[in-house]
Amino acid sequence: MSDVYERLRDHLDSLPGGFPPTDEGVELRILKRLFTTEEAEMAMHLTMKLEPAEKIAQRAGIDQDTAASMLKEMSRKGLIFSIEIPDRPVAYMATQFLVGIWEYHLNDLDKTFVEDLNIYMPTLAKEAFDPLSPLRTIPVGRSISAGMEVLSYEQAEGLVREQEKFLVAPCICRKEHQLIGEGCDKLMDACLIFGWGADYYERNGLGRVITLEETLDILKRAEEEGLVLQPSNSRKITNICCCCGCCCQILLNLKRHPAPATVAYSPFVVEADQEACIGCETCVNRCPMDALHVIDEKVVHNADRCIGCGLCVSTCQGEALKLVRKPEEQQPQIPKNPMEAFVMRARARASANADLSDKMRRHKLL
């Protein structure tokens, strides 16, 4: 029988976000750090469907009380996800490594853990971020001009006002970079979590509950500091990350691409008016994708590198830049909700790797 951690790796790889093997085995080193052997065995009995402890216990072949105790502890350790509503049975489901287990270990980071993730990230990113990124890009508020066509799920303030519970957590990307002496000193409390996700973060001590007004203030400060707004990649969101181009793993992955605009989930692109440009270069410093340059005191814009975040537009002193909607054929298909996003990502990975299809079917996503 194969090693329990190899089987757990294969189980996590069958989830939509993936967890592929490497020649170095760094992914196994990460799992051994996080899971005991007993927890690894239990994790493999969870799927992407919320279920009570009783059903998981039956599948695992153990008594319900033992399963309930272990599942609760694993949820508190950030190894699985749970929804806990008073007077109802607790429901548990598997969680992906990205976005999921890694972020849930915000309080457990150390230099070795971060170094292992950075070794693993180039391999993991191919599965976790492509072909359907877990986050999408929306424009910052001041870049949206009057008369501009913007849908409700493309506006940060509108998305936030739909929520009932708000929580802010430290940015794990900036925290991990600081641990190894890199990164920046931009806003640390920058990850906004909503709904059931906020409940989970609060139970696990990963953030603090805030008001709507505080949430809107964070979005305002994020724009001032030049942070890209990235909500979860669905119309109904669970989070908004306020991301910098030097630390965010998704933006770093995009930046390495020769044409980020072709893979970023954004419906917008910037247009430049060279005649109006005053050559101040503020936009150059604000762009996270190196899409803008000033040559002979006039802005030059590379549309293939633009992800439509609007950070350059909101501070353009000469009003030489504006956001426009991409042509219809270039509009990204945004899933309706997180479950539809899981299904789309699972189908895309399965179509590219036939060996994953059978493994994914147990999660009822194909």
VEXNULUM-589283 format. One record per residue (C-alpha): x, y, z; residue number from 0. Coordinates in Angstrom, 1 decimal, padded with zeros to 4 digits, m for minus. Each point is the difference from the previous one (the first is absolute). Layout:
<atoms>
ATOM       px       py       pz   lumvex
ATOM        X        Y        Z      NUM
...
</atoms>
This chain:
<atoms>
ATOM       px       py       pz   lumvex
ATOM    000.0    000.0    000.0        0
ATOM    001.3    003.4   m000.9        1
ATOM    001.0    002.5    002.7        2
ATOM   m002.9    001.8    001.7        3
ATOM    001.4    003.4   m001.0        4
ATOM    000.3   m001.0   m003.6        5
ATOM   m003.6   m001.1    000.0        6
ATOM   m001.0    003.3    001.7        7
ATOM    001.9    001.9   m002.7        8
ATOM   m001.9   m001.9   m002.6        9
ATOM   m003.3    000.8    001.8       10
ATOM    000.8    003.7    000.1       11
ATOM    001.1   m000.1   m003.6       12
ATOM   m003.5   m001.4   m000.9       13
ATOM   m001.5    003.3    001.4       14
ATOM   m000.6    002.8   m002.5       15
ATOM    003.0    002.0    001.1       16
ATOM    002.4   m002.9   m000.3       17
ATOM    003.1   m001.1    002.0       18
ATOM    002.3   m001.7   m002.6       19
ATOM    003.1   m002.1    000.8       20
ATOM    003.6    001.3   m000.4       21
ATOM    003.3   m001.9   m000.5       22
ATOM    001.3    001.6    003.2       23
ATOM   m002.9   m001.1    002.1       24
ATOM   m000.4    003.5    001.6       25
ATOM   m003.8   m000.4    000.0       26
ATOM    000.3   m003.1    002.2       27
ATOM    002.2    002.0    002.4       28
ATOM   m002.7    002.6    000.2       29
ATOM   m002.7   m002.6    000.7       30
ATOM    002.1   m001.7    002.7       31
ATOM    000.4    003.4    001.7       32
ATOM   m003.8    000.6    000.0       33
ATOM   m001.6   m003.4    000.5       34
ATOM    000.5   m002.9    002.4       35
ATOM   m000.4   m003.4   m001.6       36
ATOM   m003.4   m000.4    001.6       37
ATOM   m001.1    003.4   m001.3       38
ATOM    001.3   m000.9   m003.5       39
ATOM   m002.1   m003.1    000.0       40
ATOM   m003.1    001.9    001.1       41
ATOM    000.5    002.8   m002.5       42
ATOM   m000.3   m002.5   m002.8       43
ATOM   m003.6   m000.8    000.9       44
ATOM   m001.2    003.6   m000.6       45
ATOM   m001.2    001.3   m003.3       46
ATOM   m001.0    003.4   m001.3       47
ATOM   m003.5   m000.6    001.2       48
ATOM   m001.0    001.2    003.5       49
ATOM   m000.8   m003.0    002.2       50
ATOM   m000.7   m000.8    003.7       51
ATOM    002.5   m001.9    002.1       52
ATOM   m002.4   m003.0    000.0       53
ATOM    000.3   m000.5   m003.7       54
ATOM    003.7    000.5   m000.1       55
ATOM    000.4   m002.5    002.9       56
ATOM   m001.9   m002.6   m002.0       57
ATOM    002.3    000.4   m002.9       58
ATOM    003.1   m000.1    002.2       59
ATOM   m001.3   m003.1    001.9       60
ATOM    000.3    001.6    003.4       61
ATOM   m002.5    001.0    002.7       62
ATOM   m001.8    003.3   m000.3       63
ATOM    001.4    001.5    003.3       64
ATOM    003.6   m000.7   m001.0       65
ATOM   m000.5    001.5   m003.4       66
ATOM   m001.8    003.1    001.3       67
ATOM    002.8    000.7    002.5       68
ATOM    002.7   m000.4   m002.7       69
ATOM   m001.8    002.0   m002.6       70
ATOM   m000.6    002.9    002.4       71
ATOM    003.7    000.0    000.9       72
ATOM    001.1   m000.2   m003.7       73
ATOM   m002.3    003.0   m000.7       74
ATOM    001.6    002.0    002.8       75
ATOM    003.4   m000.9   m001.4       76
ATOM   m000.9    001.3   m003.5       77
ATOM    000.1   m003.4   m001.7       78
ATOM   m003.6   m000.2   m001.1       79
ATOM   m002.9    002.5   m000.2       80
ATOM   m003.1    000.0    002.2       81
ATOM   m003.3    001.8    000.3       82
ATOM   m001.3    000.2    003.5       83
ATOM   m003.5    001.4    000.5       84
ATOM   m001.7   m000.1    003.4       85
ATOM   m002.6   m002.8    000.5       86
ATOM    001.2   m001.8   m003.2       87
ATOM    002.5   m002.8   m000.6       88
ATOM    003.4    001.3   m000.8       89
ATOM    000.8   m000.5   m003.7       90
ATOM    003.5   m000.8   m001.3       91
ATOM    001.6    000.0   m003.4       92
ATOM    003.5   m000.4   m001.5       93
ATOM    001.9    003.2   m000.7       94
ATOM    002.6    000.6   m002.8       95
ATOM    003.5    000.9    000.8       96
ATOM   m000.3    003.3   m001.9       97
ATOM   m002.2    001.9    000.8       98
ATOM   m000.6   m001.8    003.3       99
ATOM    002.4   m002.0    002.1      100
ATOM    002.9    002.4   m000.6      101
ATOM   m002.0    003.1    000.9      102
ATOM   m001.4   m001.7    003.1      103
ATOM    003.5   m000.4    001.4      104
ATOM    000.5    003.7    000.1      105
ATOM    001.0   m000.2    003.7      106
ATOM    002.3   m003.0   m000.5      107
ATOM    002.5    001.5   m002.5      108
ATOM    003.7   m000.3    000.5      109
ATOM    003.0    000.4   m002.3      110
ATOM    000.3   m003.8   m000.9      111
ATOM   m003.7   m000.2   m000.8      112
ATOM    000.2    003.0   m002.3      113
ATOM    003.1   m001.2   m001.7      114
ATOM   m001.7   m003.4   m000.7      115
ATOM   m003.0    001.8   m001.5      116
ATOM    002.2    002.1   m002.2      117
ATOM    001.8   m003.1   m001.3      118
ATOM   m003.4   m001.6   m000.7      119
ATOM   m001.8    003.1   m001.4      120
ATOM    001.2   m000.2   m003.7      121
ATOM   m001.5   m003.6   m000.2      122
ATOM   m003.1    000.8    002.0      123
ATOM   m000.8    003.2   m001.8      124
ATOM   m000.5   m001.9   m003.3      125
ATOM   m002.9   m001.9    001.6      126
ATOM   m001.3    002.5    002.6      127
ATOM   m000.1    003.2   m002.2      128
ATOM   m000.5   m001.4   m003.5      129
ATOM   m002.2   m000.2   m002.0      130
ATOM   m002.5    001.5    002.5      131
ATOM    001.6    002.2    002.6      132
ATOM   m001.6   m000.1    003.5      133
ATOM    000.0    003.9    000.0      134
ATOM   m001.0    002.5   m002.6      135
ATOM    000.9    003.7   m000.4      136
ATOM   m002.5    002.8    000.4      137
ATOM    000.8    003.8   m000.4      138
ATOM    000.6    002.2    002.9      139
ATOM   m002.9    002.4    000.7      140
ATOM    001.5    003.3   m001.2      141
ATOM    000.9   m001.5   m003.4      142
ATOM   m003.7   m000.6   m000.9      143
ATOM   m001.2    003.0   m002.0      144
ATOM   m003.5    001.3   m000.4      145
ATOM   m001.8   m001.8   m002.8      146
ATOM    002.4   m003.0    000.0      147
ATOM   m001.7   m003.3   m000.3      148
ATOM    000.8   m001.9    003.3      149
ATOM   m002.0   m003.0    001.2      150
ATOM   m001.0   m000.3    003.7      151
ATOM    002.5   m002.8    000.6      152
ATOM    002.8    002.1   m001.5      153
ATOM   m000.1    002.7    002.7      154
ATOM    001.6   m000.5    003.4      155
ATOM   m002.4    002.2    001.9      156
ATOM   m003.0   m001.6   m001.4      157
ATOM    001.3   m003.5    000.7      158
ATOM    000.8    001.0    003.6      159
ATOM   m003.4    001.6    000.6      160
ATOM   m001.6   m003.4   m000.8      161
ATOM    001.7   m001.6    002.9      162
ATOM   m001.3   m000.4    003.6      163
ATOM    003.2   m001.0    001.9      164
ATOM    003.4    001.6   m000.6      165
ATOM    003.4   m001.2    001.3      166
ATOM    003.5    001.2   m000.8      167
ATOM    003.1   m002.2    000.2      168
ATOM    003.7    000.7   m000.6      169
ATOM    001.3   m000.5   m003.5      170
ATOM    001.7   m003.4    000.0      171
ATOM    002.0    000.9   m003.1      172
ATOM    001.5    003.1    001.6      173
ATOM    000.6   m001.8    003.3      174
ATOM    001.8   m002.9   m001.7      175
ATOM    002.3    002.4   m002.0      176
ATOM    000.8    001.9    003.1      177
ATOM    001.0   m003.2    001.8      178
ATOM    002.8   m000.6   m002.6      179
ATOM    001.1    003.7   m000.1      180
ATOM   m001.8    000.9   m003.2      181
ATOM   m003.3    001.7   m001.0      182
ATOM   m001.3    003.4    001.0      183
ATOM   m001.5    002.0    002.9      184
ATOM   m003.5    000.6   m001.6      185
ATOM   m003.3   m000.5    001.9      186
ATOM    000.2   m003.3    001.9      187
ATOM   m003.6   m000.4    001.1      188
ATOM   m001.1   m000.2   m003.6      189
ATOM   m001.9   m003.3   m000.5      190
ATOM   m003.8    000.5    000.2      191
ATOM   m002.1   m003.1    000.8      192
ATOM   m003.8   m000.3    000.0      193
ATOM   m002.8   m002.4    001.0      194
ATOM    000.9   m003.5    001.0      195
ATOM    003.6    000.6   m000.8      196
ATOM    000.0    002.9    002.6      197
ATOM   m001.6   m002.4    002.5      198
ATOM    002.8   m002.6   m000.6      199
ATOM    002.8    002.7    000.2      200
ATOM   m001.5    001.3    003.3      201
ATOM   m000.3   m003.5    001.6      202
ATOM    003.7   m000.7   m000.9      203
ATOM    001.3    003.4    001.1      204
ATOM    001.2    001.0   m003.4      205
ATOM   m001.5    003.5   m000.1      206
ATOM   m002.3    002.5    001.6      207
ATOM   m003.6    000.8   m000.7      208
ATOM   m000.5    003.5   m001.2      209
ATOM   m002.9    002.3   m001.1      210
ATOM   m001.1    000.9   m003.5      211
ATOM    001.5    003.4    000.5      212
ATOM    003.4   m001.4    001.0      213
ATOM   m000.1   m002.3   m003.1      214
ATOM   m000.6    003.0   m002.3      215
ATOM    002.8    001.9    001.7      216
ATOM    002.4   m002.9   m000.7      217
ATOM   m001.0    000.0   m003.7      218
ATOM    000.7    003.8   m000.1      219
ATOM    003.4   m000.5    001.7      220
ATOM    000.8   m002.8   m002.4      221
ATOM   m000.6    002.2   m003.0      222
ATOM    002.2    002.7    001.6      223
ATOM    002.8   m002.5    000.5      224
ATOM   m000.3   m001.3   m003.6      225
ATOM   m001.4   m003.5    000.9      226
ATOM   m001.8   m002.0   m002.6      227
ATOM   m003.5   m001.1    001.0      228
ATOM   m000.5   m003.7   m000.6      229
ATOM   m003.3   m001.6    001.2      230
ATOM   m000.7   m003.7   m000.3      231
ATOM   m000.6   m001.1   m003.6      232
ATOM   m003.8   m000.1    000.1      233
ATOM   m002.9    002.4   m000.1      234
ATOM   m000.9   m000.9    003.6      235
ATOM    003.2    000.6    001.9      236
ATOM    001.5   m001.3    003.2      237
ATOM    003.0    002.3    000.2      238
ATOM    001.8    003.0   m001.4      239
ATOM    003.8    000.1    000.1      240
ATOM    001.9    003.3   m000.2      241
ATOM    003.1   m001.1   m001.8      242
ATOM    003.4    001.5   m000.7      243
ATOM    002.1   m000.9   m003.1      244
ATOM    003.1   m000.9    002.0      245
ATOM   m001.6   m002.6    002.4      246
ATOM   m003.3   m001.4   m001.3      247
ATOM    000.7   m003.5   m001.4      248
ATOM   m002.8    000.4   m002.6      249
ATOM    001.3    003.4   m001.2      250
ATOM    003.6   m001.3    000.0      251
ATOM   m001.1   m002.9   m002.1      252
ATOM   m001.9    002.3   m002.4      253
ATOM    003.0    002.3   m000.3      254
ATOM    002.2   m002.8   m001.2      255
ATOM   m002.4   m000.7   m002.9      256
ATOM    001.0    001.8   m003.2      257
ATOM   m003.5    001.2   m000.5      258
ATOM   m001.9    000.2    003.4      259
ATOM   m003.1    001.5   m001.7      260
ATOM   m000.6   m003.2   m001.8      261
ATOM   m000.3   m002.1    003.3      262
ATOM   m001.2    002.6    002.6      263
ATOM   m003.6   m000.2    000.9      264
ATOM   m000.9    003.7   m000.7      265
ATOM   m002.5    001.5   m002.4      266
ATOM    001.9    003.3   m000.3      267
ATOM    003.1    001.5   m001.6      268
ATOM    001.6    003.4    000.1      269
ATOM    000.1    002.4   m003.0      270
ATOM    002.6    002.7   m000.1      271
ATOM   m000.2    003.5   m001.6      272
ATOM    003.6    001.1   m000.6      273
ATOM   m001.0    003.6   m000.8      274
ATOM   m001.5    000.4    003.5      275
ATOM    003.0   m001.6    001.8      276
ATOM    002.2    002.4    002.0      277
ATOM    002.8   m002.6    000.5      278
ATOM   m000.3   m000.1    003.9      279
ATOM    000.6   m003.9    000.0      280
ATOM   m002.4   m000.5    002.9      281
ATOM   m001.7   m002.7   m002.0      282
ATOM    003.3   m001.9   m000.6      283
ATOM    000.5   m000.3    003.8      284
ATOM   m003.6   m001.1    000.6      285
ATOM   m000.2   m002.7   m002.7      286
ATOM    000.6   m003.5    001.5      287
ATOM    000.5   m001.6   m003.5      288
ATOM    002.6    002.4   m001.5      289
ATOM   m002.6    000.9   m002.7      290
ATOM    000.9    003.7    000.0      291
ATOM    003.1    001.9   m001.0      292
ATOM    000.7    003.7   m000.6      293
ATOM    002.2    000.6   m003.1      294
ATOM    000.8    003.6   m001.0      295
ATOM   m002.4    001.2    002.7      296
ATOM   m002.9   m001.9   m001.5      297
ATOM   m001.7   m003.1    001.3      298
ATOM    000.3   m003.3   m001.9      299
ATOM   m002.5   m002.7    000.9      300
ATOM    000.4   m003.7   m000.6      301
ATOM   m003.5   m001.3   m000.1      302
ATOM    001.2   m003.6    000.0      303
ATOM    001.3    000.5    003.5      304
ATOM   m003.0    002.0    001.4      305
ATOM   m002.2   m001.8    002.5      306
ATOM   m002.6    002.9    000.3      307
ATOM    000.6    000.7    003.7      308
ATOM   m000.4    003.8   m000.5      309
ATOM    002.8    001.0    002.4      310
ATOM    001.6    002.1   m002.7      311
ATOM   m003.3    001.7   m001.0      312
ATOM   m000.9    001.2    003.5      313
ATOM    003.2    002.0    000.4      314
ATOM    000.6    001.2   m003.6      315
ATOM    000.7    003.8    000.4      316
ATOM   m000.6    000.7   m003.6      317
ATOM   m003.1   m002.2   m000.4      318
ATOM    001.8   m001.7   m002.8      319
ATOM   m001.1   m003.5    001.0      320
ATOM   m003.4   m001.6    000.2      321
ATOM   m001.5   m003.5    000.4      322
ATOM   m002.0   m001.4   m002.8      323
ATOM   m001.9   m003.3   m000.2      324
ATOM    001.7   m002.7   m002.2      325
ATOM   m001.8   m001.3   m003.1      326
ATOM   m002.7   m002.5    000.7      327
ATOM    002.1   m003.0   m001.2      328
ATOM    002.7    000.9    002.6      329
ATOM   m002.4    000.2    002.9      330
ATOM    000.8   m002.6    002.7      331
ATOM   m002.7   m002.4    001.0      332
ATOM   m000.6    000.6    003.7      333
ATOM   m001.6   m002.9    001.9      334
ATOM   m003.2    000.8    001.9      335
ATOM    001.2   m001.2    003.4      336
ATOM    002.9   m001.8    001.6      337
ATOM   m001.4   m003.5   m000.7      338
ATOM   m000.4    000.7   m003.7      339
ATOM    003.6    001.3    000.1      340
ATOM    001.2   m003.3    001.5      341
ATOM   m001.9   m001.9   m002.8      342
ATOM    001.5    002.1   m002.8      343
ATOM    003.5   m000.3    001.4      344
ATOM   m000.4   m003.8    000.5      345
ATOM   m001.3   m000.5   m003.6      346
ATOM    002.8    002.1   m001.4      347
ATOM    002.7   m002.0    001.8      348
ATOM   m001.7   m003.4   m000.8      349
ATOM   m000.1    000.9   m003.7      350
ATOM    003.7    000.7    000.1      351
ATOM    000.8   m003.1    002.0      352
ATOM   m002.2   m003.1   m000.6      353
ATOM    001.6   m001.8    003.0      354
ATOM   m001.7    002.5    002.4      355
ATOM   m003.5   m000.6   m001.3      356
ATOM   m000.8   m003.1    002.1      357
ATOM    001.6    001.4    003.1      358
ATOM   m002.1    003.2   m000.4      359
ATOM   m003.3   m001.7   m000.4      360
ATOM   m000.2   m001.0    003.7      361
ATOM   m000.2    003.7    000.7      362
ATOM   m003.1    000.2   m002.3      363
ATOM    001.5    002.9   m002.0      364
ATOM    000.1   m001.7   m003.4      365
</atoms>
